[in-house]
Each structure stands twice: as structure tokens, then as C-alpha cells.
Amino acid sequence: MANQAKVYLDEDMSEILAGQLQKAGWDVLCVSKADRRGVADGEQLAFATRAGRVLITRNIEDFLDLHETCLRERTAHAGIIICFWRANPQVTYNKVLSVLKRVPPNEWTDRLEYA
């Protein structure tokens, strides 16, 4: 859909989530589909930013640090959603979907949200 943020799922995110988001009409790219497994976190964020995609990850510590570095150095990123681990993938999907629907696509630059 045109009025939605595009997303990029880090390698610690489930392919189940990718499928659920795609089924709901979201433009989703996974690390595996982009052939970027094992790439450093900073490069993953830079790739997502160049592609205009909000990065979704469970890697709280590293991506919080990257977000703070971007703010401090005034280098923009396309947005980050940090997910908390949940045993039930449906709960993760609901939380991520709630954040994606709440934040307009044009307001993701340099934004960090938790799901």
C-alpha cells in the first residue's frame, strides 16, 4: 500500500512475521531475501536507510546504540522498531502492526519505537 512504511526485518526476526506483514499488505524485505545474513548491524541500518525501510529487530542494545549515534552525529536513519522477545509470534505481529499503523510513513526518519 502506498501510504505505509516499507520495512526491513533484521536476521533475528521471524520469517513468520514477514509473511504475516506481507499478507496484510505491507512491503517487507528480510535480511535473507536481501542476501545480507551476517552483515554488521551498522551496515544493516545503513542498507535499510538507503532503501527507505524501517528496520525491525530484537537486538535492543546494538540498535539503541546505533540510534543514539545517528542522533549525536546527525546522520539520519529511516526508523527502527525494537521488538521484545515473545514466545507467541501472533503477539509480536500485533505489537509491530500496532506501531506501524500508528506512525505515519513520513514520520519515521530518526525515530525509534518499541513493540
N, C-alpha and C positions, 0 to 999 in steps of 0.2 A: 504494500500500500504506500502511496506517495507521501502521506502525512505521518510517517512513522520513522523513528530512528532505525538505521541499519545496525546490526550487531555482529560482534566477532567474539566467539567463545574460546577462551583460553583452554589449554590442553587438560586442565584439571576439571573442566566442566563436562557433563554427561552428554553423550550423543542423543540420549532420550530427550533432554531439554531442547537440543537443537531441533529434533523432529517435532516436538510439541509446538515450539515457536513458529516453525515453518508452516505447520498445519494451520496455525492461527493467522497466517498471512504475513509474518514478519520476514524480512530479508536477513538471512542468517548465514554466516560463514564460520566454519570451525577451523581450528589450527590444523587438524588432519586433512581437511579438504584444500587448505591453502598450502599444504606440504611444508609446514613450519614447525613440526614437532622438534623439541629440544632447543629451540631458539631462545636466547636470553629474554628476560621479562621486559627490559627497556626496549629491545627491538620489536617485541610483540606489540607494545604500546605504540611505538612509532609507526609500525605497519598499520595498525588499526586507525591511527590518526590520519595517515596518508590516504587510507581508503574511506575515511569519513564514517567510521564504525565505532560504536560504543563497545568497549571491551568488557566482557563479563568473566569474572574469575572468582576462585575461592582463596586465592593467595593474598590474604589480608596484609601481612607485613610488607612484602615487597611492593605491592601496588599502592599501598598507602604512602610508602616512602617515595615512589616514583611520582605520585600525585603532588606531594609536598615539594619535591624537587622542581617539578614543572612550574608550580606557583612561584617558588622562590626565584627561579631563573627566568621566569616569564616566557616559558616555551609552552605553547598550547598543546592540549591533547583533546581527543574527540569525546571524552567521557569514559567513566569507569563505574561499573556496578560490582561491588564486592558482595558475594553470597556467603552466608553462613552455611556450614555443612548440615544437611538434614538427611535422615535415613529415608524419608519418603520423597521421591522425585516430584510428585504432584505438588507438594508443599513448596518446593523450590521453584517450580514453574509458576505457581500462583503468586509467589513473592516477587519474582523477576517481572512477570507480566504486569503486576500492580505498579511497579516502579516505571516500567517502560510506558505504560498508559498515562501515568501522572505527569511525567516530564515531557514537554513539547520537544520535538526533534531539533528545533533551532536553539534550545537552551542547554544542550549537552556539553558545549565547549568548556573544558576545565572543571567539569562537575564530577563529584564523587558521590555515589549513593550506595546504600546498603540494602540488601534484600535477604 
